[in-house]
């Protein structure tokens, strides 16, 4: 309510808003709002031992940008903390939830889901007068050659930094801006840590940007208001059907959505039965946790819904280190909201794209398979598929876990 009123004040002036007898119909789905509010409060209360004080959630329709739910804090009227802060509009660091922007840029630069990245200890120049930058994975381990599908699915840090080092920070910033991030105005303050969350964003911007992936590469500006009439019933403002703007190729949106929906591709980090998996439903999802444990996110979507969840503390104090996993905190809240949205609906698969081709590649190196090596099915934008066969000699050793 206060978000909408603030928008109206900026557009029409406080006097007119207060005295004009306006009747405002918003995009809010009240049943969904109340259910989401209840879920956020109940789940955050369970996290008290993990030093989590508040949570927030936003749900939008990516096809038209309608804001269906906005839970700005655990409880608006809370006495023990400032519940009237709307975290949906607050600047927060998103952790690894920024990695899809890195890989979206990379796919536009020649990378594919089968491209192999080396997950090994690596140092990068830290800049003038700065020490070398040495990114580490969430668990401190390194896993050697990783295809992009598994590097992104498991949210490995080192491969993402390597990709950003290749494509350039400027290219990723430009991609983020195109997809809807409005807070990256001073590019000079960003370095290679940007892909790991080193650039503040708002939940609303992240909903809009992930909405691009859900909407086959089309960006829709967020819509909170459907209709405004004055005291005489005259229409002052009415939402119009929007075509949106194509800011990402359909093929790239499909590839990223397919990877983020692949429960197998994230199983090394999250297991097969995590809160990121909604049985029977195709849902793309990404987590994000900052190194200092001040922000914990889960963002997931279908072609019809994008749900963004954040947990943390208003005073910016760190949460318990246990939240490193990315699936304790925001993920259970996200799961419950998303499961509630989808419970009476059929499975909505990711839309097929004409210029995406499906072929089997070597599970080890992403090339066309030779006789005897294990294979996986991968999706390529037409013209980017591998043209050469791998040269691996089959051995009697067990097939690697994929």
C-alpha positions as CSV (number, residue, x, y, z in Angstrom):
1,X,0.0,0.0,0.0
2,X,2.7,2.5,1.0
3,X,4.8,1.5,-2.1
4,X,1.8,2.4,-4.4
5,X,1.0,5.6,-2.4
6,X,4.6,6.7,-2.8
7,X,4.5,6.1,-6.5
8,X,1.3,8.2,-6.8
9,X,2.8,11.0,-4.7
10,X,5.7,11.2,-7.0
11,X,3.6,11.2,-10.1
12,X,0.6,13.3,-9.0
13,X,1.7,15.2,-5.9
14,X,0.7,14.5,-2.3
15,X,-2.2,17.0,-2.2
16,X,-4.0,15.4,-5.1
17,X,-3.4,11.9,-3.8
18,X,-4.8,12.8,-0.4
19,X,-7.7,15.0,-1.5
20,X,-8.6,13.7,-4.9
21,X,-10.9,10.9,-3.8
22,X,-8.9,8.4,-5.9
23,X,-9.8,4.8,-6.2
24,X,-6.8,2.7,-7.0
25,X,-6.9,-0.9,-8.2
26,X,-3.5,-2.6,-7.9
27,X,-2.1,-5.8,-9.3
28,X,-1.9,-7.4,-5.9
29,X,-3.4,-10.9,-5.5
30,X,-4.7,-10.5,-2.0
31,X,-5.0,-14.2,-1.3
32,X,-1.4,-14.8,-2.5
33,X,-0.2,-11.8,-0.5
34,X,-1.8,-13.0,2.8
35,X,-0.5,-16.6,2.2
36,X,3.0,-15.3,1.4
37,X,3.0,-13.0,4.5
38,X,2.0,-16.0,6.7
39,X,4.8,-18.2,5.2
40,X,7.5,-15.5,5.6
41,X,6.6,-14.9,9.3
42,X,6.3,-18.6,10.2
43,X,9.5,-19.6,8.5
44,X,11.6,-16.6,9.8
45,X,10.4,-17.3,13.3
46,X,11.9,-20.8,12.9
47,X,15.3,-19.3,12.0
48,X,15.8,-17.3,15.2
49,X,18.5,-19.7,16.4
50,X,20.4,-19.0,13.1
51,X,20.3,-15.3,13.9
52,X,17.8,-14.4,11.2
53,X,15.6,-11.5,12.1
54,X,13.5,-10.7,9.0
55,X,12.5,-11.9,5.6
56,X,10.9,-10.6,2.5
57,X,9.3,-11.9,-0.7
58,X,8.2,-10.6,-4.0
59,X,6.1,-12.5,-6.6
60,X,5.5,-11.1,-10.2
61,X,4.0,-12.3,-13.4
62,X,6.9,-12.2,-15.9
63,X,4.6,-12.0,-18.9
64,X,3.3,-8.6,-18.0
65,X,5.3,-7.4,-15.0
66,X,2.4,-7.4,-12.6
67,X,3.4,-7.4,-9.0
68,X,1.3,-10.1,-7.4
69,X,2.7,-10.1,-3.9
70,X,5.1,-7.9,-1.9
71,X,6.1,-8.9,1.6
72,X,8.5,-6.2,2.7
73,X,9.3,-7.6,6.1
74,X,8.3,-10.4,8.5
75,X,5.7,-8.3,10.3
76,X,4.8,-4.7,9.6
77,X,3.6,-3.9,13.1
78,X,6.5,-5.6,15.0
79,X,7.8,-3.8,18.1
80,X,11.1,-5.5,18.5
81,X,12.6,-4.4,15.1
82,X,11.7,-2.0,12.4
83,X,9.1,-4.0,10.5
84,X,8.1,-1.0,8.4
85,X,11.3,-1.2,6.3
86,X,10.3,-2.5,2.9
87,X,13.2,-4.8,2.0
88,X,11.8,-5.3,-1.5
89,X,13.1,-1.8,-2.3
90,X,16.3,-1.9,-0.1
91,X,19.8,-2.2,-1.5
92,X,21.2,-5.6,-0.7
93,X,24.0,-7.8,-2.0
94,X,22.7,-10.8,-3.9
95,X,25.6,-13.3,-3.7
96,X,25.6,-15.9,-6.4
97,X,22.2,-14.9,-7.6
98,X,24.1,-12.7,-10.0
99,X,25.9,-15.6,-11.8
100,X,23.1,-16.0,-14.4
101,X,24.0,-12.5,-15.7
102,X,27.6,-13.6,-16.1
103,X,26.7,-16.7,-18.0
104,X,24.0,-14.9,-20.1
105,X,26.8,-12.6,-21.2
106,X,29.1,-15.5,-21.8
107,X,26.6,-17.4,-24.0
108,X,26.4,-14.3,-26.1
109,X,30.1,-14.4,-26.4
110,X,30.5,-17.9,-27.7
111,X,30.3,-20.1,-24.6
112,X,27.8,-22.9,-24.4
113,X,26.3,-25.0,-21.6
114,X,28.9,-27.7,-22.6
115,X,31.9,-25.4,-22.5
116,X,34.5,-26.7,-20.0
117,X,35.8,-24.5,-17.2
118,X,38.7,-25.4,-14.9
119,X,37.7,-25.3,-11.2
120,X,41.1,-25.1,-9.7
121,X,42.9,-22.6,-7.4
122,X,43.4,-19.5,-9.4
123,X,44.8,-16.0,-8.7
124,X,43.7,-12.8,-10.5
125,X,45.4,-9.4,-10.4
126,X,43.7,-7.3,-7.7
127,X,44.4,-3.9,-9.3
128,X,46.9,-1.2,-8.4
129,X,48.1,-1.5,-4.9
130,X,45.7,-4.4,-4.1
131,X,46.6,-8.0,-3.3
132,X,45.9,-10.8,-5.7
133,X,42.3,-11.9,-5.8
134,X,41.9,-15.6,-4.9
135,X,38.2,-16.8,-5.1
136,X,37.2,-19.9,-3.3
137,X,34.2,-22.2,-3.6
138,X,31.5,-22.2,-0.9
139,X,33.0,-25.4,0.6
140,X,36.7,-24.7,0.0
141,X,37.0,-27.6,-2.5
142,X,38.0,-27.6,-6.2
143,X,36.6,-30.1,-8.7
144,X,38.7,-29.7,-11.8
145,X,37.1,-29.6,-15.3
146,X,33.5,-28.6,-15.1
147,X,31.1,-28.0,-18.0
148,X,29.1,-24.8,-17.6
149,X,25.9,-26.7,-16.9
150,X,27.4,-28.1,-13.7
151,X,29.5,-25.0,-12.8
152,X,26.3,-22.9,-12.8
153,X,24.0,-25.5,-11.4
154,X,26.3,-26.1,-8.4
155,X,27.1,-22.4,-8.2
156,X,30.9,-23.0,-8.2
157,X,32.6,-19.7,-7.7
158,X,36.0,-20.1,-9.4
159,X,34.6,-21.0,-12.8
160,X,32.2,-18.0,-12.7
161,X,35.1,-15.6,-11.9
162,X,37.1,-17.1,-14.7
163,X,34.3,-16.5,-17.1
164,X,33.9,-12.9,-16.0
165,X,37.6,-12.3,-16.3
166,X,37.3,-13.5,-20.0
167,X,34.2,-11.6,-21.0
168,X,34.9,-8.4,-18.9
169,X,33.1,-6.7,-16.1
170,X,31.8,-4.0,-18.4
171,X,30.0,-6.6,-20.5
172,X,28.3,-8.1,-17.5
173,X,27.3,-4.7,-16.1
174,X,25.7,-3.8,-19.4
175,X,23.9,-7.2,-19.5
176,X,22.6,-6.6,-15.9
177,X,21.3,-3.1,-16.9
178,X,19.6,-4.4,-20.0
179,X,17.8,-7.1,-17.9
180,X,16.6,-4.6,-15.4
181,X,19.2,-3.8,-12.7
182,X,18.9,0.0,-12.0
183,X,21.5,0.3,-9.2
184,X,24.7,-0.3,-11.1
185,X,25.3,3.3,-12.1
186,X,29.0,3.6,-11.0
187,X,30.7,0.8,-12.9
188,X,34.2,1.8,-11.6
189,X,33.5,0.3,-8.2
190,X,33.0,-3.3,-9.6
191,X,35.7,-5.9,-10.1
192,X,35.7,-9.7,-10.6
193,X,33.8,-10.2,-7.4
194,X,30.7,-8.8,-9.1
195,X,29.7,-12.3,-10.3
196,X,29.8,-13.5,-6.7
197,X,27.4,-10.7,-5.5
198,X,29.6,-7.7,-5.2
199,X,27.0,-5.2,-6.6
200,X,24.0,-4.1,-4.6
201,X,20.5,-4.7,-6.1
202,X,16.9,-4.5,-5.0
203,X,14.5,-7.4,-4.9
204,X,12.2,-5.7,-7.4
205,X,15.1,-5.3,-9.9
206,X,16.0,-9.0,-9.4
207,X,12.4,-10.0,-10.0
208,X,12.4,-8.0,-13.2
209,X,15.7,-9.4,-14.4
210,X,14.9,-13.0,-13.7
211,X,11.6,-12.3,-15.4
212,X,13.6,-11.8,-18.6
213,X,14.7,-15.5,-18.3
214,X,11.2,-16.6,-17.5
215,X,9.7,-14.6,-20.4
216,X,11.9,-15.9,-23.3
217,X,14.3,-13.0,-23.1
218,X,11.7,-10.2,-23.0
219,X,11.8,-7.6,-20.3
220,X,8.6,-6.2,-18.8
221,X,8.7,-3.2,-16.5
222,X,7.0,-3.9,-13.2
223,X,3.3,-2.9,-13.0
224,X,1.8,-2.2,-9.5
225,X,-1.3,-0.4,-10.7
226,X,-4.1,-1.6,-13.0
227,X,-6.5,1.4,-12.8
228,X,-7.0,4.8,-11.1
229,X,-10.3,6.7,-11.1
230,X,-11.2,10.0,-9.4
231,X,-14.2,10.7,-7.1
232,X,-16.5,11.0,-10.2
233,X,-15.4,7.7,-11.7
234,X,-13.3,9.3,-14.4
235,X,-10.4,7.1,-15.5
236,X,-7.1,8.8,-14.7
237,X,-4.8,6.0,-15.4
238,X,-5.2,2.4,-16.8
239,X,-2.6,-0.3,-17.4
240,X,-2.2,-1.2,-21.1
241,X,-1.1,-4.4,-22.6
242,X,2.7,-4.3,-23.0
243,X,4.7,-6.1,-25.6
244,X,8.0,-5.9,-23.6
245,X,11.5,-5.5,-25.1
246,X,13.7,-8.4,-26.2
247,X,16.9,-7.8,-24.3
248,X,18.2,-11.4,-24.4
249,X,18.1,-13.9,-27.3
250,X,15.4,-16.6,-26.7
251,X,18.1,-19.2,-27.1
252,X,20.1,-17.9,-24.2
253,X,17.0,-17.5,-22.0
254,X,16.1,-21.1,-22.7
255,X,19.6,-22.5,-22.0
256,X,19.9,-20.7,-18.7
257,X,16.3,-21.7,-17.6
258,X,17.0,-25.3,-18.6
259,X,20.3,-25.4,-16.5
260,X,18.6,-23.7,-13.5
261,X,15.8,-26.3,-13.7
262,X,18.2,-29.2,-13.8
263,X,18.0,-30.9,-10.4
264,X,20.8,-33.3,-11.5
265,X,23.1,-30.4,-12.5
266,X,23.0,-28.9,-9.0
267,X,23.1,-32.2,-7.0
268,X,26.8,-32.0,-6.1
269,X,26.2,-28.9,-4.1
270,X,22.6,-29.2,-3.0
271,X,21.7,-32.9,-3.2
272,X,18.7,-34.4,-5.0
273,X,16.0,-33.6,-2.5
274,X,16.7,-30.0,-1.5
275,X,14.1,-27.2,-1.0
276,X,15.0,-26.1,-4.6
277,X,13.2,-29.0,-6.0
278,X,9.4,-29.0,-6.4
279,X,8.4,-32.5,-7.4
280,X,6.4,-32.8,-10.6
281,X,7.1,-29.2,-11.6
282,X,9.6,-27.7,-13.9
283,X,11.0,-24.7,-11.9
284,X,14.2,-22.8,-12.6
285,X,15.9,-21.6,-9.4
286,X,19.1,-20.0,-8.1
287,X,20.4,-19.2,-4.6
288,X,22.7,-16.5,-3.3
289,X,24.5,-16.0,0.0
290,X,27.0,-13.3,0.7
291,X,30.4,-14.3,2.2
292,X,29.7,-12.3,5.4
293,X,26.3,-14.0,5.8
294,X,24.3,-10.8,5.8
295,X,22.1,-11.7,2.9
296,X,20.6,-15.0,1.8
297,X,18.4,-15.3,-1.3
298,X,16.5,-17.7,-3.4
299,X,15.0,-16.7,-6.7
300,X,13.0,-19.1,-8.9
301,X,10.5,-19.0,-11.7
302,X,8.3,-20.7,-14.2
303,X,7.0,-19.0,-17.4
304,X,4.1,-17.6,-15.3
305,X,5.6,-16.7,-11.9
306,X,8.9,-15.3,-10.5
307,X,9.4,-15.5,-6.8
308,X,12.2,-13.7,-5.0
309,X,12.9,-14.4,-1.3
310,X,15.5,-12.8,1.0
311,X,16.3,-13.3,4.7
312,X,18.7,-11.3,6.9
313,X,18.6,-8.6,9.5
314,X,17.6,-4.9,9.4
315,X,20.7,-3.9,11.4
316,X,22.9,-5.7,8.8
317,X,24.3,-8.1,11.4
318,X,25.5,-11.4,10.1
319,X,23.5,-14.6,10.3
320,X,24.8,-18.0,11.4
321,X,27.6,-19.5,9.2
322,X,25.3,-22.5,8.6
323,X,23.5,-20.5,6.0
324,X,26.6,-21.0,3.7
325,X,24.8,-23.9,2.0
326,X,22.3,-21.6,0.3
327,X,19.3,-23.9,1.0
328,X,18.7,-23.0,4.7
329,X,17.0,-19.7,5.1
330,X,15.4,-18.2,2.1
331,X,15.0,-21.6,0.2
332,X,12.3,-23.1,2.4
333,X,10.3,-19.9,2.3
334,X,10.7,-19.8,-1.5
335,X,9.7,-23.5,-1.8
336,X,6.5,-23.0,0.2
337,X,5.4,-19.9,-1.7
338,X,6.2,-21.5,-5.1
339,X,4.5,-24.8,-4.1
340,X,1.4,-22.9,-3.1
341,X,1.4,-21.0,-6.4
342,X,1.7,-24.2,-8.4
343,X,-0.3,-26.7,-6.4
344,X,-3.4,-26.7,-8.5
345,X,-1.7,-26.2,-11.8
346,X,-0.3,-28.5,-14.4
347,X,3.4,-28.6,-15.1
348,X,4.5,-25.6,-17.2
349,X,7.6,-26.7,-19.1
350,X,10.1,-24.2,-20.5
351,X,9.0,-23.1,-23.9
352,X,10.8,-24.7,-26.8
353,X,12.8,-22.4,-29.1
354,X,13.2,-23.0,-32.8
355,X,16.9,-22.4,-33.0
356,X,17.8,-24.7,-30.1
357,X,19.1,-28.1,-31.1
358,X,19.4,-31.1,-28.7
359,X,22.3,-33.4,-29.1
360,X,24.3,-35.9,-27.1
361,X,27.8,-34.9,-26.0
362,X,30.6,-36.5,-24.1
363,X,29.9,-36.2,-20.4
364,X,33.6,-35.4,-19.7
365,X,34.4,-32.7,-22.2
366,X,31.2,-31.6,-24.0
367,X,32.5,-32.6,-27.5
368,X,30.8,-35.1,-29.8
369,X,31.1,-38.5,-28.1
370,X,33.5,-41.2,-29.2
371,X,32.6,-44.9,-28.9
372,X,32.2,-46.0,-25.3
373,X,32.4,-42.7,-23.4
374,X,29.4,-41.6,-21.2
375,X,27.0,-39.1,-22.8
376,X,24.6,-36.4,-21.6
377,X,22.0,-34.5,-23.6
378,X,22.8,-30.8,-24.1
379,X,21.1,-27.9,-25.8
380,X,22.9,-25.6,-28.2
381,X,21.9,-22.5,-30.1
382,X,22.1,-23.5,-33.7
383,X,25.6,-23.0,-35.0
384,X,27.3,-23.3,-31.6
385,X,27.1,-27.1,-31.3
386,X,30.5,-29.0,-31.2
387,X,31.8,-30.1,-34.6
388,X,34.6,-32.4,-33.5
389,X,34.7,-35.7,-31.6
390,X,36.5,-36.3,-28.3
391,X,39.5,-38.5,-28.3
392,X,39.0,-40.2,-24.9
393,X,40.0,-43.9,-24.9
394,X,37.3,-45.7,-22.8
395,X,38.6,-47.4,-19.7
396,X,37.1,-49.9,-17.3
397,X,36.9,-47.3,-14.5
398,X,33.4,-46.5,-13.2
399,X,31.4,-43.8,-15.0
400,X,31.8,-40.5,-13.2
401,X,28.9,-39.2,-11.2
402,X,27.0,-36.6,-13.2
